[in-house]
Amino acid sequence: MKFLSESLMWHISSQVAELKKLVVENVDVLTQMRTSFDKPDQMAALFKRLSSVDSVLKRMTIIGVILSFRSLAQEALRDVLSYHIPFLVSSIED
């Protein structure tokens, strides 16, 4: 379980590194968007200038799926351990 968790976190860190590259690529447009968030027409024009928007959404989805899987795997491990060795699990939780 520890190896699985470390492997999943490595995949998440690689996705975050790719997201960072995309942010650096769009830093000027993002800075302009941050200063003009209250102007809808200007925001729409700036949004069109952003590159790789679909890639950002895909990477964020991948990160969410990995974190969800990790959470489910840890919950399953906890359930199995509490079924087979409840005395040990209860003392660890306390």
Buried (B, 14 or more C-beta within 10 A) or exposed (E): EEEEEEEBEEEBEEBEEBBEEBEEEBEEBBEBBEEBEEEEEBBEBBEEEBEBEEEBEEBEEBBEEBEEEBEEBEEEEEEEEBEEEEEEBEEEEE
